[in-house]
Amino acid sequence: MFVWEVALFGPPDTLYQGGYFKAHLKFPQDYPYNPPSMRFLCKVWHPNVYENGDLCISILHPPVDDPQSGELPCERWNPTQSVRTVLLSVVSLLNEPNTSSPANVDASVMYRRWKESKGKDKEYENIIRKQVTASRADAEKDNVVVPLTMEEYCIKSKARPTVPDHIDMTDFYDDDYDLGDDYSDDEDDDEDEKADDTDDSGTGKV
């Protein structure tokens, strides 16, 4: 119950496109007052991922004030966060790493060279693409089809079911939940019972 296995799809139009990255989310006993931790089960070469797969991201840091971290309190965990917001933040982090306080210094240096060279320095890119290719074996094993386009990647909300014209939804609750009539009927019954229990003198004694 406290350990979830999740999988992230690499966002389209990024180096991670086509990737299938599995990870464990471990929840503390006092969740949601403290954040879960996240560890990738496959190799992920990224400035904010340690070599053992542990993820370093502000949203999963405890809600304490630490001026030396360089993080604002609002960037850290709070009980209103959810698994959905965590995973969305991680997906965003894949393509936009935080290099100011990297967990993997070598990956951070490579990423900066790749960024500054506008893609001409291929070292960082080649490592990522190899890991993306390797991750597809896990997707095949799990019978998962990895989305490659933005249309496949984004889940569209389902349209609300239409109601036929001959059904009047304004009277939907009137037939089954006419509390006004039921309540008034109960009051009438109570008054009848009181009348039966009184004598003609109106003293209330039988």
N, C-alpha and C positions, 0 to 999 in steps of 0.2 A: 504493500500500500504506500510506503514511503519512498520507493525506488521506481521510477518510471523510465522506460526505454522510449526515446523519441528519435525521430529522424528528420533532418532538415534537407530540403532541396536547394541546390545552388541556384541563386537568382539568375534569370536570363540576362543576356548582354553583359555578363561579368566573367571574370576568370573562372568562377566556380560553377558556371552554367553546366548542367547535366550531372552535377555531383549529388551523391546520396550519403549524407554524413550522419551516422548513428551516434547517439550519446545517452548517458544516464543522467537523470535529474534526481537528486537525493534531497528529500525534504526533512527538515529537523522536526523534533517532537513539538516544538512551539510554533510551527508554521500556522498562520501566515505572519506572525510577528517578527520572525527572522527568515531570511531568504533560503531557497534551496541552493545546492551547488550543482555544477554541471561539468561533466567530463566526457570528452569525445572518445568513442570506442575505436575509431580509426585514426590514421595519421592526418593531421590538419596543420599544414605549414602556414602559420599566421602570427602576426606580431602580438596578438592578445591571447594566444594559446600556448601553455607551457608544453614542454616536451612530453610530459606524461599524459597530456590530453586535457588537463584542467583548464577551464575557461576563466579569464580575468575580464570582467565587465562590471561597470559601475552599478548597474541595476541589481546585481547579485551580491553587492557588498552590504554588510550590516548597517542599519540606520543609526550610525554614530557620527558625531562631529569630529572629523580628523583633518585639520587644516593642512597638514603635511602631505596629504594624499593628492591635493590639487583638485579634489572633487567637491562639487556643491552638494549640500544635504539633499536637495531635490533630485539629484541624479542617482542617489542610492536607493536601496530597497525601502518600500513602505507597504503596509498591509493591503493597500488597494491594488497592488500589482497582482497579476495572475500568470498562469503558465502561458497563456496566449501572448501577453505583453512581453514576457521574457523571450519567447521564441522569435517574436517579431524583432526584438532588439538584437538578438544574436544574428539573425539573417541580415539585418542592416549593417552589423559590425563586420560581417565577412568582406563586404566590398569597401567599407570605409573604416579601416582599423584606427585605433587610437595609438599613435606612435610616441606620444609624450611620456607614457609610462608603460613600456612594452613588457610582456611576459617572456617573449622570445626576442632577444636583442638582435640575433643574426637575421631573423626573418624581418625585423623592423628595418634594419640597414638595407637589406635587399629590396624591400618594398619601396623605400625612399629613392633608391637608385633607379628602380623601374619607373617610379612616378616622375622623377626629375628628368629622366631621359625620354619621357613620353613613349615608353614601351620599347625603346631600342635595346635596353639592357634586358635580356630575356631570362636571366637566371631565376628570378622570382617566379615569373610566368611559367617557365618550364616545370618547376617543382609542383606548382599548383595543378597544372594540367595532368601531370602523371598521377597525382593523388585523386583527381576527379575520375580519371580512367579506371584506377584501381577500385574506387568506391562503387562502380557499376556492378561489380561482382556481387556485392551485398544486395543491391537492388534486385538482381536476377534471382538470387537465392530467396529473397522475401516476396518474389512475384510482384514487385512494385514497378510501375511504369513512371519513369522520371520525366517531369514536364520540361520541355525545352523552349517553348515560346511563352510570351507574357499571357496570351489567352489561355494556355493550358495551366500556367502557374497560378493565376488568380482565380479564385472560386467565386462565381457569380451567385448572388443571392437569388433564391427561388421566388418566383412571383406568387402573390397571394391567390388562392383559389377563387374563381369567379362564382357568384351566386346567381342562379337562374332568376329571370325577371319575375316569374310568378310567385316567388317566395318573398314575403314582406318581412325583412329583418327587424323592423321596428316593433313587431309583436312577438319577437322570438321568445322573450322571457315571460310574456303575459300569461300564457297557457299553463305553464308549470309552476311559476313562482308568483302567483297573485297574492302576495302577503297581506295586502290591504283587506281583501274579502275574507280571507281565513281568519285574520285577527279580529275583524268585526264579528264574525260568526261565533268565535270563542267568547267574546265579550257578551253576546246575546245569551249564550248557553249559561254563562256564569250568572247573569241576571236572573234567568229562569230558575236556577237552582236556589238562589237567595230567596226568591219569591215563594218557593215551595216550603222553605224552612221557617217562614214567618207566619204568625197567626193573624187573624183579622185585626187584632188590637195594635199591630205594628210594633210590639215590644221585642220581637226577635226571639221569643221563647216559645217552644213547641210544647 
